[in-house]
Amino acid sequence: MNVIGLGHCGSAIAKRFQQYDQYSVYVVDTEKWTDPAACYVLEKQSNPEGYEANCPNLKLFFDDLDGDVLFILGGSGMISGAALRILEQIQHCKISVLYVQPNLDFLSGNHALQENATFGVLQQYARSGLFERLYLVDNVSIEESLGSVSVIDYYEKINEAIASTLHMIHVWKHTKPVMGNLSDPTEVERISTFGVMDVDSGKEKLFFPIENVSNKAIHYAINENSLQKETDIHGHIRVQIKDKMIDGTDVSFGIYPTNYAGSQAYVMVSTKIVQNKGT
């Protein structure tokens, strides 16, 4: 898979995917990133309209780009004004977008206006089928899922949680489970988020407060010895899945043996309904 990060936020998260062999990483920013090496430097502009109007032709930079693309951006940055122009240049690819919403309490002026515009436009593009999927995440929800995070490590921990969790969902999605009935969202359920779930309690920690969830996929990563020796795991999961089938939500699952000491579950939820602001 190809990963493209736009701006400092998108590039910092994209860089996290370099730790995995499955990804080729590109970044587009106003400053040079020496790692990853595939970096295109845009001329700084004073507003989003400037980035949109002066977005260069990047087809040579993306000359080898093909197949699946994950495009990552933060909506409040002025550079997000270039997002649609860049996406137009890679429309031959199978594009999913990861949208990072900052803490809205700290936004004002042009940054608040740009975040609002980007948030709405990307959802409409996803619903129209121009994107395979739009992943919504917000920093506040991720912080709550992590517990206490120091100021110094704040963005590093946030970015690592986003990249590692989505990576694991990609891994399990392309791995055959030992048991399960996983099903993909329908063609109209293109707005999603993801997160983790406690296997024992079933408590979910999603990275965006998605409303009107209609599809939920749960990937159970369970220690192989536990799967062999503990006979009540399947019954526990069956009850857990049944309890989550509320308000017509389609819930599917897969169970995967691991050599991890403990057990963890990864969740992706989807909807066809445009979302309001996050937390």
N, C-alpha and C positions, 0 to 999 in steps of 0.2 A: 504494500500500500504506500502511496505517496502522501506526505503530510506537508501542508503549506501554512506557515504562520505569517500573519499580517500585523505589522506594528509590534511594539515591545511586548505587549501582553500575549498576542498570538505566537510570536517568535519564541518567547520564553517557554511556553507550553510545548510548541513544536519541537524545540531542542530536547525536551525530556524523552521524546520518542526515539532519540538516537541510541538509547541504551538497549533497544531491542533490534534484532537483526531484520525484522520483517518490514522496516520502514525506510523510505528514502525521504530526507527532510530538506525542504526549501524554506527560506525566510525572505520576506520583503519588508524593509523597514527604512527609516531615515538615517540609521547609523549602521556601520559595517559590523556584521557578526562574523568573526573568524572561525567560529565553530557553532553551527555548521558552515562549511565552506560555500555551499550553494546559497549565496546571499545577493539580493538585488537591492541597491540603495536608491530610494526615491528622494527627489529634491523636497526639502521641507516646504510646507505650505501653511498659511495662517488660518485656514478654515477647511471644512470638508469639501466645499464646492471647488476649492483649488486643487485638492487631491483628485477629485473626479475629473475635472477639466484637463488636468495635466498628467493624467495617468499614461505612461508610455506603453509602447508595444512590447510585451513581454514574451512573445511567442518564441523568440530565440532562447531566452532564459529557460523556458519550459519546453524546449525542443524535444526532450526525451520523455516528457510527461504523457502517461497513458494509463488506462484502467481506473482503479479506485483512487479517489482523492479525498482526504480530510482537510478542509480549509478552516483554519482557526483564527478568530479575531475577538477583540474586546470592543463592544459597541460604542463606548463613550469617547474613544480616541478620535481625534480629527482625521487620522489616516484611514479610518474605516470608510471615509468618503470614496476611497478608491476600490472598495470591495467589489461592487457590482461590475465595474469596468474590468477588473482582473478576472472575475468569474466568467465573464463573457468570453474571455480569451482561452479558457480551458473547458468550454462547454462540451467538447468532444469526450470528456472524461465522465466517469460516474462519480458525481460530487455529493459528499455529505459536508455539512457545515457545523462547526462547534462554536457556539456563541457564548461568550463569557460576560455575564452581567456583574458589574461592580456593586459595591454598597451604594444604593440609591440615595441614602441619607447624606452622602458626601458629594453629590453631584449638584452643579448649579450652572446657570448660564448656557453657553453653547454646548458644553459637554452633556448636560441634561437633555437638551434638544436633540443632539446627535444620537444619543443612546435611545431615545424614544423613537426616532425615525428609523434607525437601523433595526431595532427590535421588531417593529411592525412590518417593515418591508421584507425582511428575511422570512418571517412566518408566512406571508402571502406567497412568496416565491416557492416555499416548501409545499404549501397546500396546492399550488398549481402544478406541481410535479417537476419543477425545474431542478430541484434537489432531490436526491434519494432520501435524505433525512436531515432534519435540523435538530441538533442536540442543544438544549438549553441548560446552562449551569450558572449558578450565581455564588459569589464568594461567601456570602453570609451563610447559606445553607451548607456549603462545604466546611466552613469553619465550625459550624455546629456539629457536623458529623465527626470532625476530628477531635473535638474537645478543646482544651486549652492550647493555644498556639502563641508562641512568643512573637513580639513585634519584629525582631530581627529575622526570624525564620518564616514569617507569615506567608509571603508569596511563594517561597520555595516549597513549603508544605502544601499549599493550595494547588500549585501547578503539578506537583508530583502526584497528588491524590487524583487529579483529573486524568493525567496521562496513564498512570498505572491501572486505574479502575477501568478505563475505556479499553486499554490494551487487553486486560484479562477477559473482558466481555468479547472482544474480537477473537481471542484464543479459543474460548469455550464455544463460541458460535461456529467455529470451523473444526471442532473436535467432536467425534462421535461419543455421545454419552453412554454409560452402561445401562441407564434407564431414563426414560423421559418421553415427553410428547411435545417438544419445542415447536412452536409455530411462529412465523414471522408476522409482523403487523400487516394489515391490509394496505392497499395502494393509497388509501386516503388518510391513514394514520402515520403521518410523516413527521410530526412534532414530538420529540422525545426528550427524556433525561435518563440518567442512570445513577447508580449508587451501590451501596452495600446493604446486607441484611444479616442480622444475627441468626444463626441457624437454630439455636435453642429457642429463643423467644419469638422469632419471626418479625422482630422490629426492624423496619426499613429506615435507612438514612439516605434519602434521595438528594441529589445535588441541585435540584430546582423543585419548587413546590407546584408541580404539574397538577392542573385541575381537569376533571372530566376524563380520567384515565380509562381507556377502553381495551388496552392490550398490555399485558405484563408478562415478561419472560424472566425466570429465575434460574440462575446457573449455580448449582450446589457443588462446591469444591470440597470434598470430604476425604480425610485420611484413608488410604486404602485398607490399612489394618482394621480401622473402625468399620468400614463397609463389609469386611469379611467376618468380623466377630460379633458385631452388634446387630441383633436381629430386629430391633424395633425402629431402625432408621427410616425404612420405607413407610411404615405406618405413621410415624411422626410427620414426615414430609407430606404424605397424602392428606392428613388432617389440616396441616398448615396451608396447603394449596386450596383446599375446599373453603377454609375460612376467608381466604382472600378473594374468592369469587363473589364479589358484592356489586350490586348495581349494574349487572350485565358485563362486568369486566372479564375478558378472555384471559385466563391465566394458564401458562404452560411452564414446564420445567425440564431441566436436564441434570443428571447426577454424574459427577466426574471424579474418579479416584485420583488422589494426589499423594505426594510424599511429604506434604506439609504437616507440621506437628498438630495443628488445630484444623478446624473447619471454618469455611467462610462461604458466603453466598453473594453473588453479584446480580444486580437487578437492572433491567431496562424497562421503562414504562413509556407508552405512546398514546397519543390522542389525535383526533382530527380537528379539535377545537382550538382556535387561536387563543393564546394565553394572555392574561393580564400581567401586570408587573409582578416581579418576585417579591422577596422580603425586603 
